[in-house]
C-alpha cells in the first residue's frame, strides 16, 4: 500500500460499522471544524456551511493512538506511534508549537505542566480498546502524560475516553453526565446557548472538554452535535472531534453518509485501516 494514497470518492464503499465508530466520529468532527478553527474564521452560526477540505493533527494523532492500542500498550510504543505519525505529516500547518517542539526533540522535551486540549482530542480509540472503566482511566492517563504532563490534561483525556466508553456500552446521557461530573468535577448542566454567549477561543482542557461534552449531551443526532461544537466559536476542530467521537459511539447517533463519505475520501488508506 502506498503511503498517502487515498480512495477516490465512490471508489471505496464505506463499511457501515464506521458510521457508528467514535474514531470516525472524531475524524469527521475534525474535518468539519478545521475551516473554522482560526480566530479569523470563528463562527457562532449554528447553520454554518459544512466544508470538507482536509484533516488536522486531531485526526493524525487519533489514528496514532489507535495504532498504539493495536500493539504493545507501553509508553515506549506510544511515543513511537506519536512521533511516527507526526513526522510523516509535519509539513502540514496544523501543529501547535509545543507539540512540534516535542516531536523535533525526538520525544525528549519535558512537557510538565502542559494543560492544552491536544491530550483530549486524540483518545477516541481508548473508549473502544478498553474493557473496563479502570482500563479506560489507565490508558487515557498514559496517553496524555507523554506530551501533556499535568493533572488537567490527564483529566480531559480520561473524561473524553470514559464518555466514549460509556456511550458505546449503551449508557444513557443522564448517566454519562452524572458520572463525568462526579469523577472530574466538570459542570455539565449548562446549555449550549449559555456557553455560546460568552465563549471565546480556549485550548486548556478544563475550558473546552466540558463544553464539548455538553454539545453532545444536548444533541439528538451526530450532525447536531458537531454543529453545536463549531457554533461555540472556539477551537472548532478539536471540540467537534471530541463531541463527535462521543456522539458516533452512541446508538442511534450514527454519522450520516452525507458527512462520512466526503470525510472518508480525504483519508489515506492506512488511516482507514485503523478506524
N, C-alpha and C positions, 0 to 999 in steps of 0.2 A: 504494500500500500504506500503510495507516495505521500510524504508529509505535506500537509496543506491542501491536498486535493479535496474538493467539495462535490457533493451531489448537486446536480442542477435541479431546479425546481421541477417537480413532476417526474424526474428520473428515478427517484428512490421513494417508494411509499413509506409513510410514517407508520411504525409499529404502534398499534393502538395503545399499548401499555404506556408509551411515552406521554400520552395526553393526561395520564394520571400520575406522572412522575414528578415528585418535588424537585428533583435535579433539573429536569427540563423546565419546570416552573420557574426556577431561579434563572435559568438561561434566557427564557423568553422575557422575563421581567427586566433583566439587564439590557437586552436589546431594545425593548420598548422605551426604557428610561434613559438610555445613553444620550439621545439627541437633546435631552432636557437637563443634563447634569450640570453643565457650566452655569455660572451665575447669570451670564447674559442670555441664556436660553431657559431660565427657570419659568415655570408656569404654575398658576393656581387655577387653571381652567380644567375642570373635570372632563370636558368634551374635547380635550386636545387631540390633534391629529396623530395617529399612530404611524410611526416611521420604522421601517425595518432595514437598517443600514449596516450595522456592524455590532460586534460584541466587544466587551471590555475585559479588564482584569478580573471582574467578578466571575465571568464565565470561565476564563482561563484557569483561575485558581479553584473554582468549584470542580472542574474536571481533574485538576491536580490532586485535590483531596480524595476524589472518587478513586483515582488510581492508587493512592496511598492505601486506602482501605481495602482494596482488592489484593494487596500483597501483605508484607510484614508490617504490622501496625506499631512500628518503633519510631522514636524521634529521628533516628538516622535516615530511615526510609522516607519519612515525612519531609525532612529537609531536602533530600534528593529530588523528590517529586516537585516540590515548590520551585526549587532552583531550575530544574529541567524545563518545566513549562514556562516559567517567567523568562528565562534566557531565550527560549525559542521565539517569544513574542515581544522581546524587549524593545524592538523598533516601533511598536505601537505607542502612540501618545496617550496612554491610559493609566500610567503608573504613578502612584504617589511618590514623592521624593524620598521619604523614609524607607519605604519598602524597596525601592530601586537601589538605594544605598546598601541595604542588606544584601540584595542579590549581587551587587558589584563586589561586595566583600566576601563572596562565597559562603554567605550564611554565618559569618563570624561576628558581625556587628552587634553590639549589645543593644537590645530593644526593650530594656526595662522601662516601665512607666508609660509605654505607648497604649493609648486608650481608644484608638480610632476603629471605625467600623469594618475595616478590612478583615478583622478576625471573625466577624459575624456574617459577612456576605457570602462566604465560600463553603459553608458547612452543611448544605442540604443533604449530602450523601450520608452524613453521620446518622441522620434520622432513619435511614434505611439499613445501614450496616450494623447498627447496634441492636442487640436482642433484649436488653433491659434498660431501665432508666439509669441505673448505676453506670452501665457501659456508655450510655449517651454522655453522661456528665464527665466521665474519664476521658473519652476520646475528644470531646469538644474542648476540654481544658488543655489537653496536649496540643491540639491543632492550633489553638490560639497563642499559647505562650511562646512558641518558637519564633514568632515575629512580633507579637503584641503582648509582652510580658507584664500584664497588670491584671488586677482583680476585675476591673471594669470590663476589659476586653474579653477575658475568660467568661465572665458572667453573660456578656452579649452572645458569645458563641454558644454557650450552654443553653441559653433561653431559646435561641432560634432552632438549635438541634432538637431540643426537647419538644418544642411546638410541632416540628415536622414529624417527629416520632409519634406523638400523641395523635396527630391528625390522621396519619396513615393507619394507626391502630383503631380508629373509629371513635375516639373520644369526642364528645360534643364541645362546642365552643365555650360554654359556661365552665366546663371542667378545665379546658385548656387555659382560659383566662384566670381562674382561681389558682391553678397550680403554678402558673408563671408568676403571678403576683406574689404568692406566698413564698416561693423559692427565691425570687430575685428582687423583690421589693419594688417592682415596676407598678406604676399607676395605669391600669388598662381600662379604666372606667370613663375616660374622656371620649368625646366624639371626634370624628374626623373634622367636622366643621369647626369645633372649638380649637383644635390644633392648628388648622389651616390659617385661621385669622391672624395668629401671632407668630407663625413659624418662619424660621429662616434656615439657610444652609448650615447644617450641622454634620460633623463627622465623628464626634465622640459617641461611643456605643450607648451610653445612658441617655443620649439626646436624640437617638434615631431608631434604636432597636424597639423600644416600647411603641413608638409611633408607627413603625412598620407593622408590628403585630396588630395594633388597633385597626389599621387599614384592612387587614384580613378579617378580624373579628366582626367588623361592621359591613361585611360584604356577603353576598349570596352566590356570586359567580367569580371565576378567575378574572375575567375582564374587569369587573367592578373593583376587584382587589387591586390590580395594578394601576387602574385609573385613579383610585383613591391615593395610592402611594405617590404617583407622579404629581398629582394635583396639589400636594402639600408644598411644592416649590423648594424642596430640599435637595439632598443628594439622591437624585431621582433614580439612577440606575441601580444603586445599592439598595435603596428602600423598596423598589419594585422587585428586585431579586429576592430579598428577604421575605416580603409579603407573598410574592408569587410562589415561592417554594412551599410555604405552608398551605396555601390555597390548593395548589395542584395535588398535594398529598391527601387532601380532604375528599372523601367520597361525595360525588355529586358536584364537585367544583373543578372538573377536569378542564384542561386547556382547550379552547375551541380550535378546530382545524384551521380556521382562517387566521389565527395567530401562530399556531405551531408550524404550519407549512413554510411561511417565509422565513421564520427563525431557523428552522431545520436546514433550509437551503444555504444558509450562511456558514454552517459549521464544517470544519474539517472532518474527514471520515473517522479518524481515530477518536475525536470528541464524541461522535455519535455512538461509538462502541462502548464508551464509558457511561452513557446516560442511563 
